[in-house]
Amino acid sequence: MDWDRQPGESYPAFEAFQIYLTHRSYCKVAEELTKSTTLIKRWAKKHRWRERADAWDSEISRQAMERASEDFAAMVERQIKIGQMLQSRAANAIQRMELTNLPPKFLSALIEAVKVGTNLERTARELKQAKPQENLFVETLTKIWEGRRDGE
């Protein structure tokens, strides 16, 4: 991979590159390693640090988006199940009871549980199809990336 140690790259130069991945500043790398900025710039040019850092950023973004997508899918499935459970338990309670003898507050609570469960399931299923959070996630990553590049 581009962010791994490259053929012909000394260990000190690779160590400097790893620090560069964090700071994105030749001066900070030089300061941290107590080396000259000139040497750091020479290593950076020779070993294509900016190109490699871009590849690193792309990989980190890809992994983050993959995790976010998996987390989102799990959240939606969990919300669908919770919505179904609420509906099912409320419906079972209503079926088992003599409605004429129920206190009005209890019946209202059961009806509210059915409504909440239905809305939760419906909303989660809509999210499952639309996935609007992915667009927000991509927009956020793009803003971070552009801000980082502008700051170089």
N, C-alpha and C positions, 0 to 999 in steps of 0.2 A: 504494500500500500504506500501511497505517496507520503503518508505521515510517519511511516516506519523509517528506521535508519537506512540511509541510502548507500549504495556501493561507493566506496571512496570517502565517505563522510566519517571524520574522526569522532570518537566518543565525546570529546569536549564540544565539538560543533553540534552534535546531535542533542546533547544536554542543553545547549543554548537554544536550539530550535524548540525543544519542549517548553522552555521558559517563555519563548516568544509566543507559543500557542496560548499562553495564559495572558500575557501582558500586551502583545502586539506593539511593542515599542523596542526599538534597538537600544535606546538609551537605558531603559529599565533592565534589559537583558545584560548589557554591559555592566551596569551598576551592581546587579545581583551577583554576577560572576567575577566582579572586579577585573574586567577586561576592557580593552579600549573599544570605543564605539566604532572606530575604523575597522578593527578586526571583526566585530559582530556584523557589520554591513558587508564585509567581504564574504564571510561565511553565508550570510543570507542570500547574497546574489549567486554565489557558486552553487548553493544547494537548493535554490528556488523556494525559499521559505514562504513567500506570499502565495505562490501557487499551491504549495503543500498545505498551508493553513486554510486556503479556500476549500481544498479537498476534504480536510478535516472537518471544517464547518458544515459542509454538505452532508457528510456522513453522520455527524452529530444531529443535524436537523432531521435527516431521514429516520434515524433511530427514535428521536423524540416524537416525530409524527406517527410512527408506527405504534409506539407505546400509547400515545394519546388516543389513537384510533381504537386500539384494543381496550383501553380503559373505558372509553366512551361506549363501546359495544357491550361491555360487561355491565356498565351502569344502566344502560337501557334495558337489557335483559332482566336485571335485578328489579328495576322499577315496574316492568311489565308483570313480573311474578308477584310483587307486592300488591299491585293493583288488582290482579286476579284473586289473590288471597283475601283481600279486603271484601271484594264482591262476594266471593264464595262463602266466607264466614258469616257475613251479614245475611246473605240469602238463606243459609242453613238455619241461622237463629230465627229468622222470620218464619220459615217453614215449620219449625218445631214449636212455635208458640201460638197460643190462643190470642190473636190480635185484639180481640174485644176487651181483654182484661189487662192489656199492657198500659203502663203509665205513658202518657204522651211524650215525655222527654226521652224515654227509652226507645220508643218507636222512631222518633226524630233522629236519634243517634244512629240507629240501624240504617235508616234511609240515607243519612249523611255519609255513612261508611260506604254504602253502595255508590253514591255519587262520587265521592273522593276516589274510590277504587277504579271506577269507570273512567274518570278524568285522567287519573295517573296512567292507566294503561293506554288510553287513547293518545295522550301526549307523548308517552314513551314510544309508541309505535310510529307516530308522525316523525319524531326525531330520528328513529331508526332509518326511515326512508330519506329524510332531508339532510341529516348530518350538518346542520349549519355551523356547529362548533369547529369543524375542520377548516372552514373558510376563515373564521376568527383566528384560529391557531396559526394558519399560514400567514395571515396579515400581520400578526404579532411577531412571528419569526422574521418576516421580511423587514419590518421596522427595526428590529434589533440588529439584523444583518446590515442594513443600510446605515444605521447609526454607527456601527462598528467600523465599517469601511470608510465612512466620512471622517472618523476620528484618527485614522492612520497617519 
